[in-house]
């Protein structure tokens, strides 16, 4: 899977990049049709925002975002949201 990680008002550290890569790997295991991802991490005042758009072959794109005081917690919340959406798409495809 191809992915792009962008930071707004934030420098992406190696640890943060590894966390995002691990998240995307886990999401790819949920739905193997994920072809690419765009992840944006940004700081807004005292909140951290993590957004992601996943492109899925043969289906619509999946988008999610999460806010938290801690970036790693925001990524965790984002992963949960995206995983639910990917599972829903996979279940619909399996039903047909």
C-alpha positions in Angstrom: 0.0 0.0 0.0 1.2 3.5 -0.8 0.8 6.1 1.9 1.5 9.8 2.5 1.9 11.3 5.9 1.6 15.1 6.2 2.2 17.3 9.3 0.6 20.7 9.7 2.2 22.8 12.4 4.0 19.7 13.4 7.2 17.9 12.6 6.7 14.2 12.1 9.1 12.3 14.4 10.4 8.8 13.5 8.3 7.4 16.4 5.2 9.0 15.1 5.8 7.8 11.6 6.3 4.3 12.9 3.0 4.5 14.8 1.2 5.6 11.6 2.8 2.8 9.5 1.8 0.2 12.2 -1.8 1.6 12.2 -2.0 1.4 8.4 -0.6 -2.2 8.4 -3.2 -3.3 10.9 -6.0 -1.6 8.8 -4.7 -3.3 5.7 -5.2 -6.7 7.4 -8.9 -5.8 8.0 -9.5 -5.1 4.4 -6.9 -6.2 1.9 -8.4 -4.0 -0.9 -6.9 -0.8 0.6 -4.6 0.6 -2.1 -3.4 3.9 -0.7 -3.8 6.2 2.3 -3.4 9.9 3.0 -2.7 10.7 6.7 -2.6 14.3 8.0 -1.5 15.1 11.5 -1.9 18.6 12.9 -1.9 20.7 16.0 -4.7 23.1 16.7 -4.1 25.2 19.8 -4.1 22.5 22.6 -5.6 19.7 20.6 -4.0 17.2 18.2 -5.9 16.2 15.1 -5.4 13.0 13.1 -7.2 12.6 9.8 -6.9 9.8 7.2 -8.5 8.9 3.9 -8.1 5.4 2.7 -8.7 4.5 -1.0 -10.2 1.1 -1.5 -10.2 -0.7 -4.9 -13.8 -1.3 -6.1 -15.4 0.7 -3.3 -15.8 4.3 -2.0 -13.0 6.0 0.0 -13.1 5.8 3.7 -12.4 9.0 5.8 -12.0 9.5 9.5 -10.7 12.0 12.0 -10.0 12.1 15.7 -9.0 14.8 18.2 -7.3 14.4 21.5 -4.8 16.2 23.7 -2.2 13.4 22.9 -1.3 12.6 19.3 -0.8 8.9 20.0 -4.3 8.7 21.5 -5.7 10.6 18.5 -4.1 8.0 16.3 -5.6 5.2 18.4 -9.1 6.7 18.2 -8.7 7.2 14.4 -7.7 3.6 13.9 -10.8 2.4 15.8 -13.0 4.6 13.6 -11.4 3.5 10.3 -11.4 -0.2 11.4 -15.2 -0.1 12.0 -15.8 1.5 8.6 -13.5 -1.0 6.8 -15.1 -4.0 8.6 -18.6 -2.7 7.5 -17.5 -2.5 3.9 -15.9 -5.9 4.0 -19.0 -7.4 5.6 -21.2 -5.9 2.8 -18.9 -7.3 0.1 -18.9 -10.7 1.7 -22.7 -10.7 1.9 -23.0 -10.3 -1.9 
